[in-house]
Every structure is written in C-alpha cells, then in structure tokens.
Amino acid sequence: MSAFIEDFYYGNIEPQECCSELKNELKKKLRILTEKEEEIYSKLSDKDKDLFVTYTRAYNDFLTVSIADSFISGFRLGAKFTHDTFVTD
C-alpha cells in the first residue's frame, strides 16, 4: 500500500493544508472576514449579539457540511478520471 494512502487513512494528511494553492489568499480573506465580524459584533445590542452568534454558528455548520460534500464530490470525480484512464473496455 502507498504510504500516502496509509497516511491519509490514519488522518496524518490534512487535504486543505497540503493541497491548497490559495493558502495566502484564503488567509487574507479570513482576516478581512474576522475583522468585519468583530466590527459588526461590537455595534450590536446584547440581544442582537445572541442572534448574531446563533446565525454565525448555523452558517459555520452549513459550511462544514457543504465543504465536506464538495470534497467528497471532487474525490469521486478524480477517482472516475483515474478509472477511465487506466481501465479500458
């Protein structure tokens, strides 16, 4: 078995860390997002802060599921390309 596959199986490889070609751009976007979130939060009443926190948690939950779905779809698509490349009728 390939060491890469074994490392992936045991969770030693984090796909977003080793494969992201947009790492610096993503960090910049995250910094901007965090700054704006803090700016909005500081202007809210206590009641609105609770609502905002609930919203951001729900949105993060949605993103987690959505990103996992995209990863799975991309992985399956890559497997189909590999299969089509090496397996002929």
C-alpha positions as CSV (number, residue, x, y, z in Angstrom):
1,M,0.0,0.0,0.0
2,S,1.2,3.5,-0.8
3,A,2.5,5.4,2.3
4,F,0.4,8.4,1.1
5,I,-2.8,6.3,1.2
6,E,-1.9,4.9,4.6
7,D,-1.1,8.4,6.0
8,F,-4.4,9.7,4.6
9,Y,-6.3,6.8,6.2
10,Y,-4.8,7.4,9.6
11,G,-5.6,11.1,9.4
12,N,-2.0,12.2,9.0
13,I,-2.8,14.3,5.9
14,E,-5.0,17.3,6.0
15,P,-6.1,17.9,2.5
16,Q,-6.7,21.7,3.0
17,E,-3.2,22.1,4.4
18,C,-1.2,20.2,1.8
19,C,-3.1,20.9,-1.4
20,S,-4.4,24.5,-1.1
21,E,-2.9,26.6,-3.8
22,L,-4.8,29.6,-2.5
23,K,-3.4,29.5,1.1
24,N,-2.2,33.1,1.3
25,E,-5.4,34.4,-0.4
26,L,-7.5,32.4,2.0
27,K,-5.7,33.7,5.0
28,K,-6.2,37.3,3.7
29,K,-9.9,36.7,3.1
30,L,-10.3,35.1,6.6
31,R,-8.5,38.1,8.2
32,I,-10.9,40.5,6.5
33,L,-13.9,38.4,7.4
34,T,-12.8,38.2,11.1
35,E,-12.3,42.0,11.2
36,K,-15.7,42.7,9.8
37,E,-17.4,40.2,12.1
38,E,-15.8,41.9,15.1
39,E,-16.8,45.3,13.8
40,I,-20.4,44.2,13.4
41,Y,-20.5,42.4,16.8
42,S,-19.2,45.5,18.6
43,K,-22.1,47.6,17.3
44,L,-24.9,45.2,18.4
45,S,-27.1,45.2,21.4
46,D,-26.8,42.2,23.8
47,K,-30.0,40.6,22.3
48,D,-28.7,41.1,18.8
49,K,-25.3,39.7,19.7
50,D,-27.0,36.5,20.8
51,L,-28.9,36.3,17.5
52,F,-25.7,37.1,15.5
53,V,-23.8,34.3,17.4
54,T,-26.6,31.9,16.7
55,Y,-26.5,32.9,13.0
56,T,-22.8,32.5,12.6
57,R,-22.8,29.1,14.3
58,A,-25.6,27.9,11.9
59,Y,-23.7,29.3,9.0
60,N,-20.5,27.6,10.1
61,D,-22.4,24.3,10.4
62,F,-23.7,24.7,6.9
63,L,-20.3,25.5,5.5
64,T,-18.8,22.4,7.3
65,V,-21.3,20.1,5.6
66,S,-21.1,21.9,2.3
67,I,-17.3,21.8,2.2
68,A,-17.3,18.1,3.1
69,D,-19.8,17.4,0.3
70,S,-17.6,19.3,-2.2
71,F,-14.5,17.4,-1.1
72,I,-16.4,14.0,-1.5
73,S,-17.7,15.0,-4.9
74,G,-14.3,16.1,-6.1
75,F,-12.6,12.9,-4.8
76,R,-15.2,10.8,-6.6
77,L,-14.7,12.8,-9.8
78,G,-11.0,12.3,-9.6
79,A,-11.5,8.5,-9.0
80,K,-13.7,8.4,-12.1
81,F,-11.0,10.1,-14.1
82,T,-8.4,7.7,-12.8
83,H,-10.6,4.7,-13.5
84,D,-11.4,5.9,-17.0
85,T,-7.7,6.5,-17.7
86,F,-6.4,3.1,-16.6
87,V,-9.4,0.8,-17.1
88,T,-10.4,0.2,-20.7
89,D,-13.3,-1.8,-22.1
